[in-house]
Amino acid sequence: MYADAGAEREALARIIHELQAIELMVDKAQVQGEKDTRIRFQYQWLRQDLRQIKSGIQSHIDAPRVQPRSFPPLRGDYRR
């Protein structure tokens, strides 16, 4: 089985899309949440974690696939 970098990138992009949808659900949940409870759900912490996850995935997607390698200089003169 061979790895498919394009398929991986596509799957990771879908995950980012789903995380964006989750962020909208978080907004709705916060609006619907009770304001007078003693212990509140920390929506801002959840948002920070979601942003960090998305950022990590996006960094992987945007990273160059192969790091450039250095080669010794070519000889150039092939006559003896």
mmCIF file of the N, C-alpha and C atoms, coordinates in Angstrom:
data_MODEL
# 
_entry.id   MODEL 
# 
loop_
_atom_site.group_PDB 
_atom_site.id 
_atom_site.type_symbol 
_atom_site.label_atom_id 
_atom_site.label_alt_id 
_atom_site.label_comp_id 
_atom_site.label_asym_id 
_atom_site.label_entity_id 
_atom_site.label_seq_id 
_atom_site.pdbx_PDB_ins_code 
_atom_site.Cartn_x 
_atom_site.Cartn_y 
_atom_site.Cartn_z 
_atom_site.occupancy 
_atom_site.B_iso_or_equiv 
_atom_site.pdbx_formal_charge 
_atom_site.auth_seq_id 
_atom_site.auth_comp_id 
_atom_site.auth_asym_id 
_atom_site.auth_atom_id 
_atom_site.pdbx_PDB_model_num 
ATOM 1   N N  . MET A 1 1  ? 0.843   -1.186 0.000   1.00 0.00 ? 1  MET A N  1 
ATOM 2   C CA . MET A 1 1  ? 0.000   0.000  0.000   1.00 0.00 ? 1  MET A CA 1 
ATOM 3   C C  . MET A 1 1  ? 0.887   1.248  0.000   1.00 0.00 ? 1  MET A C  1 
ATOM 4   N N  . TYR A 1 2  ? 0.634   2.155  -0.888  1.00 0.00 ? 2  TYR A N  1 
ATOM 5   C CA . TYR A 1 2  ? 1.423   3.360  -1.010  1.00 0.00 ? 2  TYR A CA 1 
ATOM 6   C C  . TYR A 1 2  ? 0.667   4.553  -0.446  1.00 0.00 ? 2  TYR A C  1 
ATOM 7   N N  . ALA A 1 3  ? 1.400   5.461  0.161   1.00 0.00 ? 3  ALA A N  1 
ATOM 8   C CA . ALA A 1 3  ? 0.802   6.675  0.709   1.00 0.00 ? 3  ALA A CA 1 
ATOM 9   C C  . ALA A 1 3  ? 0.390   7.595  -0.432  1.00 0.00 ? 3  ALA A C  1 
ATOM 10  N N  . ASP A 1 4  ? -0.684  8.290  -0.220  1.00 0.00 ? 4  ASP A N  1 
ATOM 11  C CA . ASP A 1 4  ? -1.186  9.239  -1.208  1.00 0.00 ? 4  ASP A CA 1 
ATOM 12  C C  . ASP A 1 4  ? -1.258  10.607 -0.533  1.00 0.00 ? 4  ASP A C  1 
ATOM 13  N N  . ALA A 1 5  ? -0.234  11.433 -0.775  1.00 0.00 ? 5  ALA A N  1 
ATOM 14  C CA . ALA A 1 5  ? -0.145  12.742 -0.132  1.00 0.00 ? 5  ALA A CA 1 
ATOM 15  C C  . ALA A 1 5  ? -1.335  13.621 -0.498  1.00 0.00 ? 5  ALA A C  1 
ATOM 16  N N  . GLY A 1 6  ? -1.789  13.541 -1.736  1.00 0.00 ? 6  GLY A N  1 
ATOM 17  C CA . GLY A 1 6  ? -2.935  14.346 -2.151  1.00 0.00 ? 6  GLY A CA 1 
ATOM 18  C C  . GLY A 1 6  ? -4.198  13.962 -1.405  1.00 0.00 ? 6  GLY A C  1 
ATOM 19  N N  . ALA A 1 7  ? -4.405  12.675 -1.222  1.00 0.00 ? 7  ALA A N  1 
ATOM 20  C CA . ALA A 1 7  ? -5.580  12.212 -0.484  1.00 0.00 ? 7  ALA A CA 1 
ATOM 21  C C  . ALA A 1 7  ? -5.492  12.627 0.974   1.00 0.00 ? 7  ALA A C  1 
ATOM 22  N N  . GLU A 1 8  ? -4.285  12.572 1.530   1.00 0.00 ? 8  GLU A N  1 
ATOM 23  C CA . GLU A 1 8  ? -4.118  13.000 2.920   1.00 0.00 ? 8  GLU A CA 1 
ATOM 24  C C  . GLU A 1 8  ? -4.449  14.481 3.063   1.00 0.00 ? 8  GLU A C  1 
ATOM 25  N N  . ARG A 1 9  ? -3.920  15.294 2.160   1.00 0.00 ? 9  ARG A N  1 
ATOM 26  C CA . ARG A 1 9  ? -4.196  16.740 2.215   1.00 0.00 ? 9  ARG A CA 1 
ATOM 27  C C  . ARG A 1 9  ? -5.690  17.025 2.085   1.00 0.00 ? 9  ARG A C  1 
ATOM 28  N N  . GLU A 1 10 ? -6.345  16.297 1.206   1.00 0.00 ? 10 GLU A N  1 
ATOM 29  C CA . GLU A 1 10 ? -7.787  16.475 1.031   1.00 0.00 ? 10 GLU A CA 1 
ATOM 30  C C  . GLU A 1 10 ? -8.534  16.105 2.317   1.00 0.00 ? 10 GLU A C  1 
ATOM 31  N N  . ALA A 1 11 ? -8.144  15.015 2.952   1.00 0.00 ? 11 ALA A N  1 
ATOM 32  C CA . ALA A 1 11 ? -8.785  14.590 4.203   1.00 0.00 ? 11 ALA A CA 1 
ATOM 33  C C  . ALA A 1 11 ? -8.543  15.615 5.304   1.00 0.00 ? 11 ALA A C  1 
ATOM 34  N N  . LEU A 1 12 ? -7.339  16.147 5.370   1.00 0.00 ? 12 LEU A N  1 
ATOM 35  C CA . LEU A 1 12 ? -7.043  17.163 6.379   1.00 0.00 ? 12 LEU A CA 1 
ATOM 36  C C  . LEU A 1 12 ? -7.825  18.449 6.124   1.00 0.00 ? 12 LEU A C  1 
ATOM 37  N N  . ALA A 1 13 ? -7.992  18.817 4.867   1.00 0.00 ? 13 ALA A N  1 
ATOM 38  C CA . ALA A 1 13 ? -8.795  19.992 4.527   1.00 0.00 ? 13 ALA A CA 1 
ATOM 39  C C  . ALA A 1 13 ? -10.248 19.783 4.941   1.00 0.00 ? 13 ALA A C  1 
ATOM 40  N N  . ARG A 1 14 ? -10.757 18.560 4.780   1.00 0.00 ? 14 ARG A N  1 
ATOM 41  C CA . ARG A 1 14 ? -12.127 18.263 5.228   1.00 0.00 ? 14 ARG A CA 1 
ATOM 42  C C  . ARG A 1 14 ? -12.240 18.386 6.744   1.00 0.00 ? 14 ARG A C  1 
ATOM 43  N N  . ILE A 1 15 ? -11.211 17.959 7.452   1.00 0.00 ? 15 ILE A N  1 
ATOM 44  C CA . ILE A 1 15 ? -11.219 18.088 8.913   1.00 0.00 ? 15 ILE A CA 1 
ATOM 45  C C  . ILE A 1 15 ? -11.290 19.564 9.308   1.00 0.00 ? 15 ILE A C  1 
ATOM 46  N N  . ILE A 1 16 ? -10.513 20.409 8.641   1.00 0.00 ? 16 ILE A N  1 
ATOM 47  C CA . ILE A 1 16 ? -10.575 21.847 8.928   1.00 0.00 ? 16 ILE A CA 1 
ATOM 48  C C  . ILE A 1 16 ? -11.973 22.377 8.671   1.00 0.00 ? 16 ILE A C  1 
ATOM 49  N N  . HIS A 1 17 ? -12.580 21.955 7.582   1.00 0.00 ? 17 HIS A N  1 
ATOM 50  C CA . HIS A 1 17 ? -13.946 22.375 7.267   1.00 0.00 ? 17 HIS A CA 1 
ATOM 51  C C  . HIS A 1 17 ? -14.915 21.950 8.377   1.00 0.00 ? 17 HIS A C  1 
ATOM 52  N N  . GLU A 1 18 ? -14.773 20.728 8.846   1.00 0.00 ? 18 GLU A N  1 
ATOM 53  C CA . GLU A 1 18 ? -15.639 20.231 9.921   1.00 0.00 ? 18 GLU A CA 1 
ATOM 54  C C  . GLU A 1 18 ? -15.399 21.002 11.219  1.00 0.00 ? 18 GLU A C  1 
ATOM 55  N N  . LEU A 1 19 ? -14.152 21.349 11.497  1.00 0.00 ? 19 LEU A N  1 
ATOM 56  C CA . LEU A 1 19 ? -13.864 22.134 12.696  1.00 0.00 ? 19 LEU A CA 1 
ATOM 57  C C  . LEU A 1 19 ? -14.518 23.514 12.621  1.00 0.00 ? 19 LEU A C  1 
ATOM 58  N N  . GLN A 1 20 ? -14.568 24.090 11.423  1.00 0.00 ? 20 GLN A N  1 
ATOM 59  C CA . GLN A 1 20 ? -15.255 25.374 11.254  1.00 0.00 ? 20 GLN A CA 1 
ATOM 60  C C  . GLN A 1 20 ? -16.746 25.233 11.541  1.00 0.00 ? 20 GLN A C  1 
ATOM 61  N N  . ALA A 1 21 ? -17.321 24.115 11.124  1.00 0.00 ? 21 ALA A N  1 
ATOM 62  C CA . ALA A 1 21 ? -18.737 23.864 11.417  1.00 0.00 ? 21 ALA A CA 1 
ATOM 63  C C  . ALA A 1 21 ? -18.934 23.693 12.923  1.00 0.00 ? 21 ALA A C  1 
ATOM 64  N N  . ILE A 1 22 ? -18.000 23.042 13.581  1.00 0.00 ? 22 ILE A N  1 
ATOM 65  C CA . ILE A 1 22 ? -18.083 22.867 15.031  1.00 0.00 ? 22 ILE A CA 1 
ATOM 66  C C  . ILE A 1 22 ? -18.023 24.227 15.731  1.00 0.00 ? 22 ILE A C  1 
ATOM 67  N N  . GLU A 1 23 ? -17.198 25.126 15.216  1.00 0.00 ? 23 GLU A N  1 
ATOM 68  C CA . GLU A 1 23 ? -17.114 26.462 15.814  1.00 0.00 ? 23 GLU A CA 1 
ATOM 69  C C  . GLU A 1 23 ? -18.471 27.159 15.777  1.00 0.00 ? 23 GLU A C  1 
ATOM 70  N N  . LEU A 1 24 ? -19.225 26.984 14.698  1.00 0.00 ? 24 LEU A N  1 
ATOM 71  C CA . LEU A 1 24 ? -20.566 27.563 14.621  1.00 0.00 ? 24 LEU A CA 1 
ATOM 72  C C  . LEU A 1 24 ? -21.486 26.929 15.667  1.00 0.00 ? 24 LEU A C  1 
ATOM 73  N N  . MET A 1 25 ? -21.349 25.622 15.875  1.00 0.00 ? 25 MET A N  1 
ATOM 74  C CA . MET A 1 25 ? -22.151 24.950 16.900  1.00 0.00 ? 25 MET A CA 1 
ATOM 75  C C  . MET A 1 25 ? -21.780 25.440 18.299  1.00 0.00 ? 25 MET A C  1 
ATOM 76  N N  . VAL A 1 26 ? -20.517 25.722 18.510  1.00 0.00 ? 26 VAL A N  1 
ATOM 77  C CA . VAL A 1 26 ? -20.069 26.254 19.799  1.00 0.00 ? 26 VAL A CA 1 
ATOM 78  C C  . VAL A 1 26 ? -20.713 27.612 20.041  1.00 0.00 ? 26 VAL A C  1 
ATOM 79  N N  . ASP A 1 27 ? -20.754 28.451 19.013  1.00 0.00 ? 27 ASP A N  1 
ATOM 80  C CA . ASP A 1 27 ? -21.409 29.759 19.136  1.00 0.00 ? 27 ASP A CA 1 
ATOM 81  C C  . ASP A 1 27 ? -22.868 29.608 19.536  1.00 0.00 ? 27 ASP A C  1 
ATOM 82  N N  . LYS A 1 28 ? -23.567 28.692 18.881  1.00 0.00 ? 28 LYS A N  1 
ATOM 83  C CA . LYS A 1 28 ? -24.980 28.458 19.206  1.00 0.00 ? 28 LYS A CA 1 
ATOM 84  C C  . LYS A 1 28 ? -25.141 27.960 20.632  1.00 0.00 ? 28 LYS A C  1 
ATOM 85  N N  . ALA A 1 29 ? -24.294 27.033 21.021  1.00 0.00 ? 29 ALA A N  1 
ATOM 86  C CA . ALA A 1 29 ? -24.384 26.481 22.377  1.00 0.00 ? 29 ALA A CA 1 
ATOM 87  C C  . ALA A 1 29 ? -24.158 27.576 23.413  1.00 0.00 ? 29 ALA A C  1 
ATOM 88  N N  . GLN A 1 30 ? -23.221 28.470 23.149  1.00 0.00 ? 30 GLN A N  1 
ATOM 89  C CA . GLN A 1 30 ? -22.953 29.536 24.103  1.00 0.00 ? 30 GLN A CA 1 
ATOM 90  C C  . GLN A 1 30 ? -24.154 30.459 24.252  1.00 0.00 ? 30 GLN A C  1 
ATOM 91  N N  . VAL A 1 31 ? -24.789 30.787 23.157  1.00 0.00 ? 31 VAL A N  1 
ATOM 92  C CA . VAL A 1 31 ? -25.975 31.650 23.205  1.00 0.00 ? 31 VAL A CA 1 
ATOM 93  C C  . VAL A 1 31 ? -27.094 30.974 23.996  1.00 0.00 ? 31 VAL A C  1 
ATOM 94  N N  . GLN A 1 32 ? -27.215 29.665 23.848  1.00 0.00 ? 32 GLN A N  1 
ATOM 95  C CA . GLN A 1 32 ? -28.282 28.924 24.513  1.00 0.00 ? 32 GLN A CA 1 
ATOM 96  C C  . GLN A 1 32 ? -27.953 28.548 25.955  1.00 0.00 ? 32 GLN A C  1 
ATOM 97  N N  . GLY A 1 33 ? -26.692 28.712 26.343  1.00 0.00 ? 33 GLY A N  1 
ATOM 98  C CA . GLY A 1 33 ? -26.265 28.302 27.680  1.00 0.00 ? 33 GLY A CA 1 
ATOM 99  C C  . GLY A 1 33 ? -26.864 29.165 28.777  1.00 0.00 ? 33 GLY A C  1 
ATOM 100 N N  . GLU A 1 34 ? -26.993 28.569 29.962  1.00 0.00 ? 34 GLU A N  1 
ATOM 101 C CA . GLU A 1 34 ? -27.506 29.300 31.121  1.00 0.00 ? 34 GLU A CA 1 
ATOM 102 C C  . GLU A 1 34 ? -26.438 30.243 31.645  1.00 0.00 ? 34 GLU A C  1 
ATOM 103 N N  . LYS A 1 35 ? -26.834 31.464 31.904  1.00 0.00 ? 35 LYS A N  1 
ATOM 104 C CA . LYS A 1 35 ? -25.879 32.480 32.352  1.00 0.00 ? 35 LYS A CA 1 
ATOM 105 C C  . LYS A 1 35 ? -25.749 32.515 33.877  1.00 0.00 ? 35 LYS A C  1 
ATOM 106 N N  . ASP A 1 36 ? -26.719 31.976 34.589  1.00 0.00 ? 36 ASP A N  1 
ATOM 107 C CA . ASP A 1 36 ? -26.755 32.104 36.046  1.00 0.00 ? 36 ASP A CA 1 
ATOM 108 C C  . ASP A 1 36 ? -26.251 30.872 36.785  1.00 0.00 ? 36 ASP A C  1 
ATOM 109 N N  . THR A 1 37 ? -25.601 29.953 36.100  1.00 0.00 ? 37 THR A N  1 
ATOM 110 C CA . THR A 1 37 ? -25.114 28.754 36.772  1.00 0.00 ? 37 THR A CA 1 
ATOM 111 C C  . THR A 1 37 ? -23.807 29.058 37.497  1.00 0.00 ? 37 THR A C  1 
ATOM 112 N N  . ARG A 1 38 ? -23.573 28.296 38.552  1.00 0.00 ? 38 ARG A N  1 
ATOM 113 C CA . ARG A 1 38 ? -22.355 28.493 39.348  1.00 0.00 ? 38 ARG A CA 1 
ATOM 114 C C  . ARG A 1 38 ? -21.109 28.081 38.564  1.00 0.00 ? 38 ARG A C  1 
ATOM 115 N N  . ILE A 1 39 ? -21.201 26.969 37.877  1.00 0.00 ? 39 ILE A N  1 
ATOM 116 C CA . ILE A 1 39 ? -20.083 26.486 37.071  1.00 0.00 ? 39 ILE A CA 1 
ATOM 117 C C  . ILE A 1 39 ? -20.479 26.594 35.603  1.00 0.00 ? 39 ILE A C  1 
ATOM 118 N N  . ARG A 1 40 ? -19.701 27.359 34.879  1.00 0.00 ? 40 ARG A N  1 
ATOM 119 C CA . ARG A 1 40 ? -20.013 27.590 33.465  1.00 0.00 ? 40 ARG A CA 1 
ATOM 120 C C  . ARG A 1 40 ? -19.037 26.843 32.582  1.00 0.00 ? 40 ARG A C  1 
ATOM 121 N N  . PHE A 1 41 ? -19.528 26.459 31.426  1.00 0.00 ? 41 PHE A N  1 
ATOM 122 C CA . PHE A 1 41 ? -18.672 25.867 30.409  1.00 0.00 ? 41 PHE A CA 1 
ATOM 123 C C  . PHE A 1 41 ? -17.804 26.974 29.835  1.00 0.00 ? 41 PHE A C  1 
ATOM 124 N N  . GLN A 1 42 ? -16.522 26.710 29.680  1.00 0.00 ? 42 GLN A N  1 
ATOM 125 C CA . GLN A 1 42 ? -15.574 27.717 29.189  1.00 0.00 ? 42 GLN A CA 1 
ATOM 126 C C  . GLN A 1 42 ? -15.477 27.643 27.659  1.00 0.00 ? 42 GLN A C  1 
ATOM 127 N N  . TYR A 1 43 ? -16.380 28.321 26.998  1.00 0.00 ? 43 TYR A N  1 
ATOM 128 C CA . TYR A 1 43 ? -16.422 28.305 25.535  1.00 0.00 ? 43 TYR A CA 1 
ATOM 129 C C  . TYR A 1 43 ? -15.159 28.896 24.918  1.00 0.00 ? 43 TYR A C  1 
ATOM 130 N N  . GLN A 1 44 ? -14.609 29.920 25.563  1.00 0.00 ? 44 GLN A N  1 
ATOM 131 C CA . GLN A 1 44 ? -13.405 30.542 25.015  1.00 0.00 ? 44 GLN A CA 1 
ATOM 132 C C  . GLN A 1 44 ? -12.244 29.553 25.008  1.00 0.00 ? 44 GLN A C  1 
ATOM 133 N N  . TRP A 1 45 ? -12.147 28.717 26.016  1.00 0.00 ? 45 TRP A N  1 
ATOM 134 C CA . TRP A 1 45 ? -11.082 27.713 26.052  1.00 0.00 ? 45 TRP A CA 1 
ATOM 135 C C  . TRP A 1 45 ? -11.260 26.710 24.925  1.00 0.00 ? 45 TRP A C  1 
ATOM 136 N N  . LEU A 1 46 ? -12.514 26.317 24.706  1.00 0.00 ? 46 LEU A N  1 
ATOM 137 C CA . LEU A 1 46 ? -12.807 25.385 23.618  1.00 0.00 ? 46 LEU A CA 1 
ATOM 138 C C  . LEU A 1 46 ? -12.429 26.009 22.275  1.00 0.00 ? 46 LEU A C  1 
ATOM 139 N N  . ARG A 1 47 ? -12.785 27.275 22.082  1.00 0.00 ? 47 ARG A N  1 
ATOM 140 C CA . ARG A 1 47 ? -12.443 27.961 20.833  1.00 0.00 ? 47 ARG A CA 1 
ATOM 141 C C  . ARG A 1 47 ? -10.931 28.026 20.627  1.00 0.00 ? 47 ARG A C  1 
ATOM 142 N N  . GLN A 1 48 ? -10.189 28.299 21.691  1.00 0.00 ? 48 GLN A N  1 
ATOM 143 C CA . GLN A 1 48 ? -8.733  28.354 21.588  1.00 0.00 ? 48 GLN A CA 1 
ATOM 144 C C  . GLN A 1 48 ? -8.170  26.993 21.167  1.00 0.00 ? 48 GLN A C  1 
ATOM 145 N N  . ASP A 1 49 ? -8.700  25.924 21.760  1.00 0.00 ? 49 ASP A N  1 
ATOM 146 C CA . ASP A 1 49 ? -8.229  24.583 21.395  1.00 0.00 ? 49 ASP A CA 1 
ATOM 147 C C  . ASP A 1 49 ? -8.558  24.262 19.944  1.00 0.00 ? 49 ASP A C  1 
ATOM 148 N N  . LEU A 1 50 ? -9.758  24.621 19.497  1.00 0.00 ? 50 LEU A N  1 
ATOM 149 C CA . LEU A 1 50 ? -10.139 24.366 18.108  1.00 0.00 ? 50 LEU A CA 1 
ATOM 150 C C  . LEU A 1 50 ? -9.232  25.144 17.152  1.00 0.00 ? 50 LEU A C  1 
ATOM 151 N N  . ARG A 1 51 ? -8.935  26.400 17.497  1.00 0.00 ? 51 ARG A N  1 
ATOM 152 C CA . ARG A 1 51 ? -8.033  27.208 16.657  1.00 0.00 ? 51 ARG A CA 1 
ATOM 153 C C  . ARG A 1 51 ? -6.641  26.577 16.601  1.00 0.00 ? 51 ARG A C  1 
ATOM 154 N N  . GLN A 1 52 ? -6.177  26.086 17.744  1.00 0.00 ? 52 GLN A N  1 
ATOM 155 C CA . GLN A 1 52 ? -4.847  25.476 17.782  1.00 0.00 ? 52 GLN A CA 1 
ATOM 156 C C  . GLN A 1 52 ? -4.805  24.207 16.932  1.00 0.00 ? 52 GLN A C  1 
ATOM 157 N N  . ILE A 1 53 ? -5.848  23.406 16.998  1.00 0.00 ? 53 ILE A N  1 
ATOM 158 C CA . ILE A 1 53 ? -5.914  22.187 16.179  1.00 0.00 ? 53 ILE A CA 1 
ATOM 159 C C  . ILE A 1 53 ? -5.921  22.555 14.697  1.00 0.00 ? 53 ILE A C  1 
ATOM 160 N N  . LYS A 1 54 ? -6.790  23.520 14.326  1.00 0.00 ? 54 LYS A N  1 
ATOM 161 C CA . LYS A 1 54 ? -6.853  23.945 12.927  1.00 0.00 ? 54 LYS A CA 1 
ATOM 162 C C  . LYS A 1 54 ? -5.517  24.490 12.452  1.00 0.00 ? 54 LYS A C  1 
ATOM 163 N N  . SER A 1 55 ? -4.859  25.268 13.284  1.00 0.00 ? 55 SER A N  1 
ATOM 164 C CA . SER A 1 55 ? -3.574  25.854 12.919  1.00 0.00 ? 55 SER A CA 1 
ATOM 165 C C  . SER A 1 55 ? -2.529  24.764 12.684  1.00 0.00 ? 55 SER A C  1 
ATOM 166 N N  . GLY A 1 56 ? -2.513  23.755 13.535  1.00 0.00 ? 56 GLY A N  1 
ATOM 167 C CA . GLY A 1 56 ? -1.563  22.664 13.367  1.00 0.00 ? 56 GLY A CA 1 
ATOM 168 C C  . GLY A 1 56 ? -1.796  21.891 12.084  1.00 0.00 ? 56 GLY A C  1 
ATOM 169 N N  . ILE A 1 57 ? -3.059  21.637 11.789  1.00 0.00 ? 57 ILE A N  1 
ATOM 170 C CA . ILE A 1 57 ? -3.394  20.923 10.550  1.00 0.00 ? 57 ILE A CA 1 
ATOM 171 C C  . ILE A 1 57 ? -3.023  21.768 9.335   1.00 0.00 ? 57 ILE A C  1 
ATOM 172 N N  . GLN A 1 58 ? -3.372  23.059 9.385   1.00 0.00 ? 58 GLN A N  1 
ATOM 173 C CA . GLN A 1 58 ? -3.074  23.944 8.254   1.00 0.00 ? 58 GLN A CA 1 
ATOM 174 C C  . GLN A 1 58 ? -1.575  24.062 8.044   1.00 0.00 ? 58 GLN A C  1 
ATOM 175 N N  . SER A 1 59 ? -0.806  24.111 9.124   1.00 0.00 ? 59 SER A N  1 
ATOM 176 C CA . SER A 1 59 ? 0.650   24.181 9.003   1.00 0.00 ? 59 SER A CA 1 
ATOM 177 C C  . SER A 1 59 ? 1.195   22.949 8.292   1.00 0.00 ? 59 SER A C  1 
ATOM 178 N N  . HIS A 1 60 ? 0.619   21.798 8.606   1.00 0.00 ? 60 HIS A N  1 
ATOM 179 C CA . HIS A 1 60 ? 1.062   20.573 7.944   1.00 0.00 ? 60 HIS A CA 1 
ATOM 180 C C  . HIS A 1 60 ? 0.706   20.597 6.457   1.00 0.00 ? 60 HIS A C  1 
ATOM 181 N N  . ILE A 1 61 ? -0.496  21.075 6.151   1.00 0.00 ? 61 ILE A N  1 
ATOM 182 C CA . ILE A 1 61 ? -0.924  21.157 4.749   1.00 0.00 ? 61 ILE A CA 1 
ATOM 183 C C  . ILE A 1 61 ? -0.028  22.113 3.965   1.00 0.00 ? 61 ILE A C  1 
ATOM 184 N N  . ASP A 1 62 ? 0.323   23.245 4.576   1.00 0.00 ? 62 ASP A N  1 
ATOM 185 C CA . ASP A 1 62 ? 1.090   24.281 3.886   1.00 0.00 ? 62 ASP A CA 1 
ATOM 186 C C  . ASP A 1 62 ? 2.588   23.997 3.813   1.00 0.00 ? 62 ASP A C  1 
ATOM 187 N N  . ALA A 1 63 ? 3.072   23.065 4.619   1.00 0.00 ? 63 ALA A N  1 
ATOM 188 C CA . ALA A 1 63 ? 4.517   22.781 4.657   1.00 0.00 ? 63 ALA A CA 1 
ATOM 189 C C  . ALA A 1 63 ? 4.964   22.178 3.330   1.00 0.00 ? 63 ALA A C  1 
ATOM 190 N N  . PRO A 1 64 ? 6.177   22.511 2.931   1.00 0.00 ? 64 PRO A N  1 
ATOM 191 C CA . PRO A 1 64 ? 6.695   21.881 1.713   1.00 0.00 ? 64 PRO A CA 1 
ATOM 192 C C  . PRO A 1 64 ? 6.734   20.365 1.892   1.00 0.00 ? 64 PRO A C  1 
ATOM 193 N N  . ARG A 1 65 ? 6.408   19.663 0.861   1.00 0.00 ? 65 ARG A N  1 
ATOM 194 C CA . ARG A 1 65 ? 6.357   18.198 0.942   1.00 0.00 ? 65 ARG A CA 1 
ATOM 195 C C  . ARG A 1 65 ? 7.736   17.593 1.109   1.00 0.00 ? 65 ARG A C  1 
ATOM 196 N N  . VAL A 1 66 ? 8.690   18.123 0.405   1.00 0.00 ? 66 VAL A N  1 
ATOM 197 C CA . VAL A 1 66 ? 10.040  17.571 0.462   1.00 0.00 ? 66 VAL A CA 1 
ATOM 198 C C  . VAL A 1 66 ? 10.993  18.722 0.745   1.00 0.00 ? 66 VAL A C  1 
ATOM 199 N N  . GLN A 1 67 ? 11.813  18.539 1.742   1.00 0.00 ? 67 GLN A N  1 
ATOM 200 C CA . GLN A 1 67 ? 12.814  19.562 2.037   1.00 0.00 ? 67 GLN A CA 1 
ATOM 201 C C  . GLN A 1 67 ? 13.878  19.537 0.949   1.00 0.00 ? 67 GLN A C  1 
ATOM 202 N N  . PRO A 1 68 ? 14.308  20.707 0.485   1.00 0.00 ? 68 PRO A N  1 
ATOM 203 C CA . PRO A 1 68 ? 15.353  20.730 -0.542  1.00 0.00 ? 68 PRO A CA 1 
ATOM 204 C C  . PRO A 1 68 ? 16.638  20.115 0.005   1.00 0.00 ? 68 PRO A C  1 
ATOM 205 N N  . ARG A 1 69 ? 17.287  19.382 -0.848  1.00 0.00 ? 69 ARG A N  1 
ATOM 206 C CA . ARG A 1 69 ? 18.560  18.763 -0.463  1.00 0.00 ? 69 ARG A CA 1 
ATOM 207 C C  . ARG A 1 69 ? 19.692  19.517 -1.129  1.00 0.00 ? 69 ARG A C  1 
ATOM 208 N N  . SER A 1 70 ? 20.848  19.512 -0.485  1.00 0.00 ? 70 SER A N  1 
ATOM 209 C CA . SER A 1 70 ? 22.011  20.127 -1.115  1.00 0.00 ? 70 SER A CA 1 
ATOM 210 C C  . SER A 1 70 ? 22.836  19.023 -1.775  1.00 0.00 ? 70 SER A C  1 
ATOM 211 N N  . PHE A 1 71 ? 23.345  19.363 -2.916  1.00 0.00 ? 71 PHE A N  1 
ATOM 212 C CA . PHE A 1 71 ? 24.168  18.427 -3.682  1.00 0.00 ? 71 PHE A CA 1 
ATOM 213 C C  . PHE A 1 71 ? 25.543  19.031 -3.849  1.00 0.00 ? 71 PHE A C  1 
ATOM 214 N N  . PRO A 1 72 ? 26.564  18.169 -3.953  1.00 0.00 ? 72 PRO A N  1 
ATOM 215 C CA . PRO A 1 72 ? 27.893  18.714 -4.236  1.00 0.00 ? 72 PRO A CA 1 
ATOM 216 C C  . PRO A 1 72 ? 27.894  19.328 -5.636  1.00 0.00 ? 72 PRO A C  1 
ATOM 217 N N  . PRO A 1 73 ? 28.748  20.313 -5.858  1.00 0.00 ? 73 PRO A N  1 
ATOM 218 C CA . PRO A 1 73 ? 28.767  20.939 -7.182  1.00 0.00 ? 73 PRO A CA 1 
ATOM 219 C C  . PRO A 1 73 ? 29.153  19.928 -8.266  1.00 0.00 ? 73 PRO A C  1 
ATOM 220 N N  . LEU A 1 74 ? 28.623  20.169 -9.454  1.00 0.00 ? 74 LEU A N  1 
ATOM 221 C CA . LEU A 1 74 ? 28.952  19.304 -10.590 1.00 0.00 ? 74 LEU A CA 1 
ATOM 222 C C  . LEU A 1 74 ? 30.389  19.576 -11.028 1.00 0.00 ? 74 LEU A C  1 
ATOM 223 N N  . ARG A 1 75 ? 30.976  18.550 -11.550 1.00 0.00 ? 75 ARG A N  1 
ATOM 224 C CA . ARG A 1 75 ? 32.345  18.672 -12.013 1.00 0.00 ? 75 ARG A CA 1 
ATOM 225 C C  . ARG A 1 75 ? 32.414  19.616 -13.220 1.00 0.00 ? 75 ARG A C  1 
ATOM 226 N N  . GLY A 1 76 ? 31.543  19.440 -14.158 1.00 0.00 ? 76 GLY A N  1 
ATOM 227 C CA . GLY A 1 76 ? 31.447  20.335 -15.299 1.00 0.00 ? 76 GLY A CA 1 
ATOM 228 C C  . GLY A 1 76 ? 32.395  19.992 -16.447 1.00 0.00 ? 76 GLY A C  1 
ATOM 229 N N  . ASP A 1 77 ? 33.590  19.580 -16.177 1.00 0.00 ? 77 ASP A N  1 
ATOM 230 C CA . ASP A 1 77 ? 34.556  19.265 -17.223 1.00 0.00 ? 77 ASP A CA 1 
ATOM 231 C C  . ASP A 1 77 ? 34.715  17.742 -17.262 1.00 0.00 ? 77 ASP A C  1 
ATOM 232 N N  . TYR A 1 78 ? 34.282  17.155 -18.382 1.00 0.00 ? 78 TYR A N  1 
ATOM 233 C CA . TYR A 1 78 ? 34.291  15.703 -18.474 1.00 0.00 ? 78 TYR A CA 1 
ATOM 234 C C  . TYR A 1 78 ? 35.408  15.186 -19.381 1.00 0.00 ? 78 TYR A C  1 
ATOM 235 N N  . ARG A 1 79 ? 36.323  16.043 -19.770 1.00 0.00 ? 79 ARG A N  1 
ATOM 236 C CA . ARG A 1 79 ? 37.438  15.648 -20.642 1.00 0.00 ? 79 ARG A CA 1 
ATOM 237 C C  . ARG A 1 79 ? 38.671  15.441 -19.794 1.00 0.00 ? 79 ARG A C  1 
ATOM 238 N N  . ARG A 1 80 ? 39.467  14.544 -20.213 1.00 0.00 ? 80 ARG A N  1 
ATOM 239 C CA . ARG A 1 80 ? 40.705  14.276 -19.507 1.00 0.00 ? 80 ARG A CA 1 
ATOM 240 C C  . ARG A 1 80 ? 41.899  14.485 -20.387 1.00 0.00 ? 80 ARG A C  1 
# 
